[in-house]
């Protein structure tokens, strides 16, 4: 490795440290690869970590046995490549932040005579669009409140009919479709609604009046909906007395690292007022680098064109790569936005407000929620707390309606938006698991790997997963869970056998009362439930197709022959005449294609 370090180019690029097992430890970017990497080391009397580095960085370097690097055209390109590799490969010592979601905006197209407020997450191409936001939460509640309080055109199709609808009869619309309100009068209503988006106390007061009225009429369910609406609108922003006299549009970011977790806090100021805020926690890492953290947060958040970009970005602490991040954001969203770390004045107050709330969030984040995950880490001997876990199971009935399911458990909650279902072609269970895991590995570049895989099955499935991950050069801890075999059978239904945990280090048997076993079982059972549910749905559809084919005179034996050849009923129906004739005969091809 010493020769590699001495012969490094002076170009910009990224460098990667690997341990003796080939596991990626760290990805870094550099303006000058030679200078950056050499700063980690001392070369005499032998190659050793620089004694001026922190204990944790020296610990990482002590594990390093190989260095690889990639040369790029500029430091900005290095920054982008570094961010992409961290997400895809999840190195042990890099900070692993969650991807920032695209937040919704409320917008209105005032080129129309009677415009409506709508939600969007993308840039709308129209001549007179005004955006309000972003709103990390409560956007739908705020939009619904506008239509509840102001007599706007309630539905997109409302103007097309040319006749007043039910909304006019109940006093929620002045029927512009029948000319009962002029465009000027309507635009006055729109202006009041626009002002209310920023001055939400007006909206909340009116909703409170409506809620009380409904409650006095004993319409409690409707009153409860209004109560929830008020709560969602109130949660949009932090309480703050900061109010700029000008029309400043500023995004404010604060990053704070804690003992078990860190937090990213975002504030959004539009027209001189803080209109919304959001936060997300990130997992603790062995080495916390503030510069790396800000690079990830800002590049993720401004990954593409957004409806209403700020004029300025404020960060609570200065970081090294500000200029490169500025240039990257400019290319992505088409606007030159300065990133600043203020040291005095109103903008410093904004920065302090963000830091203050970040500290409060970390203080209130109970570390006890991680106790079970920490104990799992120790039990199975992995080096990272399994915050995010993917669990796999497959299901079939005598080889038919073969499916697989992946469920995701993330920091104490089921992340149902990340669940995946797989239609599988393989016939035996081992091959089915191989097919499912291989497909998931292919998606790691767009949907990064979790902290742990749990498989339903025994040692064979465990070894399969380890082999597939090694082949893909990805380090990801894996365990499997299966019933202990009694008389060479699992006896799952009888409950006589106990669950065994399979790890690369060997089997683990725990008492049924052990909370660690129960945690793993809970995750396995959710994957099993998801796979069974999907299997039943597919089986029901297949049975329907089976009956339809039988009515056409195609028996079960012929159906099985076709399914073995094509894999599914959908592919049978989409196949050509000649393909069906080859798979069966011309008579069957005639029946299906006619």
SULNORHU-V314249 format. One record per residue. N is the residue number from 1. RES is the residue in one small letter. PHI is phi in whole degrees, -180 to 180 (NA if undefined). D_FIRST is the distance of its C-alpha to the first C-alpha in whole Angstrom. Layout:
BEGIN
N_RES_PHI_D_FIRST / N_RES_PHI_D_FIRST
END
This chain:
BEGIN
1_x_NA_0 / 2_x_-62_4 / 3_x_-67_5 / 4_x_-61_5 / 5_x_-65_6 / 6_x_-67_9 / 7_x_-101_10 / 8_x_-64_11 / 9_x_-76_15 / 10_x_-92_17 / 11_x_-76_19 / 12_x_-73_20 / 13_x_172_18 / 14_x_-121_16 / 15_x_-124_13 / 16_x_-132_12 / 17_x_-102_10 / 18_x_-123_11 / 19_x_-91_12 / 20_x_-65_12 / 21_x_-90_15 / 22_x_83_14 / 23_x_-81_16 / 24_x_-73_15 / 25_x_-95_15 / 26_x_-159_15 / 27_x_-119_16 / 28_x_-133_17 / 29_x_-115_18 / 30_x_-149_18 / 31_x_-74_21 / 32_x_-132_18 / 33_x_-58_15 / 34_x_-61_13 / 35_x_-67_16 / 36_x_-65_15 / 37_x_-69_12 / 38_x_-63_12 / 39_x_-66_15 / 40_x_-79_13 / 41_x_-126_11 / 42_x_-117_13 / 43_x_-103_11 / 44_x_-127_14 / 45_x_-72_15 / 46_x_-146_12 / 47_x_-65_9 / 48_x_-154_11 / 49_x_-60_13 / 50_x_-60_15 / 51_x_-66_19 / 52_x_-81_21 / 53_x_-78_19 / 54_x_-69_21 / 55_x_-60_21 / 56_x_-70_21 / 57_x_-68_18 / 58_x_-63_16 / 59_x_-63_17 / 60_x_-64_15 / 61_x_-65_12 / 62_x_-65_13 / 63_x_-87_13 / 64_x_-77_9 / 65_x_-124_7 / 66_x_-147_6 / 67_x_-124_6 / 68_x_-127_9 / 69_x_-147_12 / 70_x_-131_16 / 71_x_-89_18 / 72_x_-129_21 / 73_x_-76_24 / 74_x_-150_25 / 75_x_-65_24 / 76_x_-63_27 / 77_x_-64_25 / 78_x_-63_22 / 79_x_-61_24 / 80_x_-68_26 / 81_x_-65_23 / 82_x_-57_21 / 83_x_-60_25 / 84_x_-67_25 / 85_x_-68_22 / 86_x_-61_22 / 87_x_-69_26 / 88_x_-78_25 / 89_x_-101_22 / 90_x_50_23 / 91_x_-62_19 / 92_x_-61_20 / 93_x_-101_20 / 94_x_-84_21 / 95_x_-74_25 / 96_x_-113_27 / 97_x_-97_30 / 98_x_-72_33 / 99_x_-66_34 / 100_x_-74_37 / 101_x_-77_40 / 102_x_-81_42 / 103_x_-85_45 / 104_x_-78_49 / 105_x_-124_51 / 106_x_-93_55 / 107_x_-136_56 / 108_x_-143_60 / 109_x_-101_61 / 110_x_-85_64 / 111_x_-78_64 / 112_x_-86_66 / 113_x_-67_70 / 114_x_-129_69 / 115_x_-74_66 / 116_x_-122_64 / 117_x_-85_61 / 118_x_-136_58 / 119_x_-103_54 / 120_x_-151_51 / 121_x_-115_48 / 122_x_-123_47 / 123_x_-75_49 / 124_x_-97_52 / 125_x_-90_54 / 126_x_-157_57 / 127_x_-68_59 / 128_x_-130_60 / 129_x_-92_57 / 130_x_-120_57 / 131_x_-107_54 / 132_x_-131_54 / 133_x_139_51 / 134_x_-79_48 / 135_x_-123_50 / 136_x_-58_47 / 137_x_-149_50 / 138_x_79_53 / 139_x_-63_54 / 140_x_-65_56 / 141_x_-64_58 / 142_x_-67_59 / 143_x_-63_59 / 144_x_-62_62 / 145_x_-66_63 / 146_x_-59_64 / 147_x_-76_66 / 148_x_-75_68 / 149_x_-97_69 / 150_x_-107_70 / 151_x_-78_72 / 152_x_-92_69 / 153_x_-65_69 / 154_x_-79_68 / 155_x_-130_67 / 156_x_-58_66 / 157_x_-83_68 / 158_x_-61_71 / 159_x_-85_72 / 160_x_-75_72 / 161_x_-71_75 / 162_x_74_78 / 163_x_-143_79 / 164_x_-60_79 / 165_x_-110_77 / 166_x_-60_77 / 167_x_-62_75 / 168_x_-70_77 / 169_x_-65_80 / 170_x_-97_78 / 171_x_82_77 / 172_x_-99_74 / 173_x_-152_74 / 174_x_-92_77 / 175_x_57_77 / 176_x_-64_76 / 177_x_-63_76 / 178_x_-106_80 / 179_x_71_80 / 180_x_-85_81 / 181_x_-147_79 / 182_x_-79_78 / 183_x_-64_74 / 184_x_-65_75 / 185_x_-62_76 / 186_x_-66_73 / 187_x_-68_70 / 188_x_-64_72 / 189_x_-64_71 / 190_x_-61_67 / 191_x_-61_67 / 192_x_-62_68 / 193_x_-66_65 / 194_x_-62_63 / 195_x_-64_63 / 196_x_-68_63 / 197_x_-61_60 / 198_x_-87_59 / 199_x_-100_62 / 200_x_-75_61 / 201_x_-61_64 / 202_x_-63_66 / 203_x_-63_65 / 204_x_-64_65 / 205_x_-62_68 / 206_x_-69_70 / 207_x_-67_68 / 208_x_-61_69 / 209_x_-60_72 / 210_x_-66_72 / 211_x_-62_70 / 212_x_-63_73 / 213_x_-62_76 / 214_x_-65_74 / 215_x_-65_74 / 216_x_-67_78 / 217_x_-90_79 / 218_x_61_77 / 219_x_-99_75 / 220_x_-69_72 / 221_x_-65_69 / 222_x_-67_69 / 223_x_-64_69 / 224_x_-66_66 / 225_x_-64_64 / 226_x_-65_65 / 227_x_-59_64 / 228_x_-65_61 / 229_x_-63_61 / 230_x_-61_61 / 231_x_-61_59 / 232_x_-65_56 / 233_x_-70_57 / 234_x_-66_57 / 235_x_-79_53 / 236_x_-65_52 / 237_x_-139_52 / 238_x_-76_51 / 239_x_-69_54 / 240_x_-152_54 / 241_x_-95_57 / 242_x_-72_54 / 243_x_-148_56 / 244_x_-72_55 / 245_x_-73_59 / 246_x_-91_57 / 247_x_-101_55 / 248_x_-63_52 / 249_x_-116_49 / 250_x_-135_46 / 251_x_-104_43 / 252_x_-120_42 / 253_x_-125_39 / 254_x_-133_38 / 255_x_-123_35 / 256_x_-134_35 / 257_x_-102_33 / 258_x_-112_34 / 259_x_-69_34 / 260_x_-104_34 / 261_x_-144_34 / 262_x_-119_34 / 263_x_-137_36 / 264_x_-113_37 / 265_x_-115_40 / 266_x_-126_42 / 267_x_-118_45 / 268_x_-123_47 / 269_x_-106_50 / 270_x_-132_52 / 271_x_54_55 / 272_x_83_54 / 273_x_-130_54 / 274_x_-74_52 / 275_x_-101_53 / 276_x_-164_50 / 277_x_-150_47 / 278_x_-153_44 / 279_x_-150_41 / 280_x_-149_39 / 281_x_-93_37 / 282_x_-126_33 / 283_x_-79_31 / 284_x_-65_29 / 285_x_-126_25 / 286_x_-64_23 / 287_x_-128_22 / 288_x_-103_25 / 289_x_-118_24 / 290_x_-61_28 / 291_x_-61_27 / 292_x_-63_25 / 293_x_-63_28 / 294_x_-65_30 / 295_x_-59_28 / 296_x_-63_29 / 297_x_-60_32 / 298_x_-73_34 / 299_x_-68_32 / 300_x_-69_33 / 301_x_-69_37 / 302_x_-104_37 / 303_x_-79_36 / 304_x_-156_39 / 305_x_-60_42 / 306_x_-120_44 / 307_x_-58_48 / 308_x_-137_48 / 309_x_-69_45 / 310_x_-74_46 / 311_x_-88_46 / 312_x_-156_44 / 313_x_-118_41 / 314_x_-109_41 / 315_x_-118_38 / 316_x_-76_38 / 317_x_-141_35 / 318_x_-69_34 / 319_x_-143_30 / 320_x_-65_28 / 321_x_-95_28 / 322_x_-56_32 / 323_x_-64_32 / 324_x_-66_30 / 325_x_-66_31 / 326_x_-56_35 / 327_x_-64_34 / 328_x_-65_33 / 329_x_-64_36 / 330_x_-58_38 / 331_x_-66_37 / 332_x_-75_37 / 333_x_-111_41 / 334_x_73_42 / 335_x_-145_43 / 336_x_-84_41 / 337_x_-113_41 / 338_x_-78_40 / 339_x_-104_38 / 340_x_-130_39 / 341_x_-118_39 / 342_x_-71_42 / 343_x_-115_43 / 344_x_-161_47 / 345_x_83_50 / 346_x_-62_51 / 347_x_-70_47 / 348_x_-66_46 / 349_x_-63_48 / 350_x_-63_47 / 351_x_-62_43 / 352_x_-65_45 / 353_x_-62_47 / 354_x_-63_44 / 355_x_-65_42 / 356_x_-59_45 / 357_x_-73_45 / 358_x_-64_41 / 359_x_-62_42 / 360_x_-64_45 / 361_x_-64_43 / 362_x_-65_41 / 363_x_-65_43 / 364_x_-84_45 / 365_x_-76_42 / 366_x_-75_43 / 367_x_-72_40 / 368_x_-63_42 / 369_x_-66_42 / 370_x_-97_38 / 371_x_-59_39 / 372_x_-68_40 / 373_x_-64_36 / 374_x_-64_35 / 375_x_-69_37 / 376_x_-66_35 / 377_x_-56_32 / 378_x_-70_32 / 379_x_-62_34 / 380_x_-98_32 / 381_x_69_29 / 382_x_-108_27 / 383_x_-101_25 / 384_x_-140_27 / 385_x_-62_31 / 386_x_-78_32 / 387_x_-65_34 / 388_x_-116_34 / 389_x_-127_35 / 390_x_-111_36 / 391_x_-123_38 / 392_x_-120_39 / 393_x_-153_42 / 394_x_-129_44 / 395_x_-149_48 / 396_x_-162_51 / 397_x_-131_54 / 398_x_53_54 / 399_x_86_52 / 400_x_-103_54 / 401_x_49_52 / 402_x_-80_49 / 403_x_-139_47 / 404_x_-134_44 / 405_x_-141_43 / 406_x_-122_40 / 407_x_-113_41 / 408_x_-128_39 / 409_x_-113_39 / 410_x_-131_38 / 411_x_50_38 / 412_x_89_42 / 413_x_-136_43 / 414_x_-79_44 / 415_x_-93_42 / 416_x_-68_45 / 417_x_-69_44 / 418_x_-100_40 / 419_x_-59_42 / 420_x_-132_42 / 421_x_-122_44 / 422_x_-127_43 / 423_x_-87_46 / 424_x_-111_44 / 425_x_-98_45 / 426_x_-67_44 / 427_x_-95_47 / 428_x_-99_45 / 429_x_-66_44 / 430_x_-63_40 / 431_x_-67_40 / 432_x_-65_41 / 433_x_-64_39 / 434_x_-61_36 / 435_x_-63_38 / 436_x_-67_38 / 437_x_-66_34 / 438_x_-63_33 / 439_x_-66_35 / 440_x_-67_34 / 441_x_-60_30 / 442_x_-63_31 / 443_x_-90_32 / 444_x_-62_29 / 445_x_-71_28 / 446_x_-103_32 / 447_x_-126_32 / 448_x_-55_29 / 449_x_-65_29 / 450_x_-83_30 / 451_x_-90_29 / 452_x_-159_31 / 453_x_-107_33 / 454_x_-122_36 / 455_x_-112_37 / 456_x_-82_41 / 457_x_144_41 / 458_x_-103_39 / 459_x_-64_37 / 460_x_-63_37 / 461_x_-66_36 / 462_x_-60_33 / 463_x_-65_31 / 464_x_-60_32 / 465_x_-62_31 / 466_x_-60_27 / 467_x_-66_27 / 468_x_-65_28 / 469_x_-69_25 / 470_x_-64_23 / 471_x_-63_24 / 472_x_-86_24 / 473_x_59_20 / 474_x_-123_22 / 475_x_-93_22 / 476_x_-153_25 / 477_x_-61_27 / 478_x_-136_30 / 479_x_-134_33 / 480_x_-130_37 / 481_x_-136_40 / 482_x_-152_43 / 483_x_-70_46 / 484_x_-65_46 / 485_x_-83_48 / 486_x_-116_52 / 487_x_55_53 / 488_x_66_50 / 489_x_-130_51 / 490_x_-80_50 / 491_x_53_54 / 492_x_-58_52 / 493_x_-68_56 / 494_x_-75_57 / 495_x_74_55 / 496_x_-78_55 / 497_x_-94_51 / 498_x_-101_49 / 499_x_-74_45 / 500_x_-117_42 / 501_x_-98_39 / 502_x_-107_36 / 503_x_-126_32 / 504_x_-60_29 / 505_x_-87_30 / 506_x_135_34 / 507_x_-81_37 / 508_x_-128_38 / 509_x_-111_42 / 510_x_-121_44 / 511_x_-65_47 / 512_x_-63_49 / 513_x_-89_50 / 514_x_-70_46 / 515_x_-65_45 / 516_x_-69_41 / 517_x_-64_43 / 518_x_-63_45 / 519_x_-65_43 / 520_x_-66_41 / 521_x_-62_44 / 522_x_-59_45 / 523_x_-69_42 / 524_x_-61_43 / 525_x_-65_47 / 526_x_-68_46 / 527_x_-65_44 / 528_x_-64_47 / 529_x_-60_50 / 530_x_-65_48 / 531_x_-66_47 / 532_x_-64_51 / 533_x_-61_53 / 534_x_-65_51 / 535_x_-59_52 / 536_x_-62_55 / 537_x_-65_56 / 538_x_-67_54 / 539_x_-62_57 / 540_x_-61_60 / 541_x_-68_59 / 542_x_-65_58 / 543_x_-62_62 / 544_x_-64_63 / 545_x_-65_62 / 546_x_-59_63 / 547_x_-66_67 / 548_x_-64_67 / 549_x_-68_66 / 550_x_-63_68 / 551_x_-65_71 / 552_x_-86_70 / 553_x_93_71 / 554_x_-103_67 / 555_x_-77_67 / 556_x_-64_64 / 557_x_-63_63 / 558_x_-69_63 / 559_x_-60_61 / 560_x_-63_58 / 561_x_-62_58 / 562_x_-68_57 / 563_x_-67_55 / 564_x_-62_53 / 565_x_-81_53 / 566_x_-97_52 / 567_x_99_50 / 568_x_-160_53 / 569_x_-64_56 / 570_x_-59_55 / 571_x_-72_53 / 572_x_-64_56 / 573_x_-68_59 / 574_x_-87_56 / 575_x_-70_56 / 576_x_-79_58 / 577_x_-57_62 / 578_x_-64_60 / 579_x_-64_57 / 580_x_-67_59 / 581_x_-63_62 / 582_x_-69_59 / 583_x_-71_58 / 584_x_-134_61 / 585_x_-160_64 / 586_x_-66_66 / 587_x_-62_69 / 588_x_-66_66 / 589_x_-62_64 / 590_x_-63_68 / 591_x_-62_68 / 592_x_-74_65 / 593_x_-86_65 / 594_x_-103_69
END
